[in-house]
Amino acid sequence: MMTQAQNFFLYFFFQFIFSAIMLNYPHATFAAQHANSNRSPKTQKLWEDLYNISYKIKRSQTILGMQNAHTEGKFWIYDFKKPIDDILPPSDIERITDHKIKLVGYDFDQIGHWNDEQIIHWIKSHDSQGGITTLSWHMKNPNLPDSNNTSNSITPMAIRSIFSNPTIQQKLNNELDRLIHFLEQLGDVPIIFRPYHEHNEDWFWWGKSHNDIYWYTHLWKYTIDYLRSHQINNILIAYSPNKMTEDYLERYPGNDYVDILGTDYYFIFDLMGYALEQWKVDVVTLQKYAKKLNKIPAITEFGNEGLNIENFWTDYLAWPIQKEGVRQLLKKNNAYFEPLNLAYVLLWRNAYEKPDHFFAPNPGNSLNSNFMELLKKNFLIFINQG
């Protein structure tokens, strides 16, 4: 049996080799690898559909998603005390366009504060209509008591502490068991699972400054292996750092543990257009990484809080979808491949309890006319489209 020191050495050795390949062979690509060869038929079909959008469909298209699309909006919130209902409440986008969102995001921690049974009914109903569900998880810190504990509760070397203490590790296992129970109730409905996101920042307990590379990737692999050992084969796995920083792939857990290469990307304001230009560069970088690893590219969170940027929908969201600008930037970067479609873009939620915390079109918003202009281009895929 290898010692922990030998494990560390092998891990960093292979990480070095992987990085060298990425740096020295910029046009190298990898054969398409399924992160789970035992995935269910419907999950495999979802992977193929998303892969085809990115790599095989020539026209400019992407699936539009929205977080909490059916649980809240800018001016409304669902009452979970009501009897269980299979009818999905219309999202804010549907309320102004009549288009049904194809991709709906939930957070597993938040579901625990709602009504699990209602959410399960909605996910199944959404799936039956051709919809897709993605699940993030703002997991509480297992090192701390549950009271007043959130994903932002920071402790030093949090992940190493979990695996150094059997009692704390069991708390993690208990949380994973709770997730397994939820996923089992969905039957064969496929889910895009997005754990431990924005790890290259410091605001979550699994963040960069609180954990080294080895322990972060260990947590990721442990989580996925634990789910697989319990025959959870209805998930696709999304990797989603915050923006396209230089360390984007530093904590990449490997092709066997990732299906979707994503990034969480937000704009606060953009007075001089600098953020737009950086967005263009970052989209190209994401496409290059996706092409090299033969993974599905997506924007796993997206938005401009308060929608205060003029022409946000046609200038920012539309830019990577319409491809021509991407094609030109790829050539400037000596990357000679046809631009990929982003498989999906997930808009963040319209928070009922925070009047200025909204990211999607909503009734009465001043940028609705700009969103309608974008719709005319037929770039966005909704339910029963594409």
Number of C-alpha atoms within 10 A of each C-alpha: 5 7 8 9 9 10 13 13 12 12 14 13 12 11 18 12 11 13 14 11 12 17 11 9 11 13 16 12 15 12 9 15 15 18 19 20 10 14 21 18 14 15 20 20 13 20 20 13 14 22 23 16 23 26 19 12 14 13 13 21 25 25 24 21 30 27 27 20 26 21 22 21 24 22 13 14 15 13 11 15 9 9 7 14 14 14 11 16 16 18 28 26 20 16 14 16 16 11 18 24 25 23 26 22 25 21 18 20 18 15 16 11 9 15 15 16 13 17 23 18 18 20 22 20 17 23 18 11 12 13 19 23 22 25 20 20 18 17 22 22 24 26 22 16 9 10 7 8 15 17 17 16 18 20 17 13 18 23 25 18 17 20 16 11 11 11 13 17 18 14 16 20 16 13 16 16 15 13 15 17 13 16 20 15 14 16 11 19 23 27 22 22 23 21 21 21 22 20 23 23 16 15 16 24 28 30 22 18 15 20 21 16 15 17 20 24 20 15 18 19 17 13 17 21 14 16 18 17 10 12 14 20 23 25 29 23 21 27 28 26 24 18 21 22 13 8 10 19 18 13 21 19 19 15 17 14 22 24 27 28 24 29 27 22 22 18 18 13 17 13 10 8 11 10 16 18 11 12 21 16 16 17 21 24 18 23 28 23 20 21 24 18 20 22 26 30 31 28 23 28 23 22 23 22 19 18 23 15 18 15 17 19 24 16 14 20 17 20 17 24 21 18 18 14 14 21 19 15 19 20 12 10 13 11 18 14 13 15 26 29 28 25 25 25 25 23 28 24 25 29 20 17 13 9 11 13 17 21 22 30 28 21 15 8 12 13 18 20 13 16 20 15 13 19 17 9 13 14 18 22 21 18 17 12 12 13
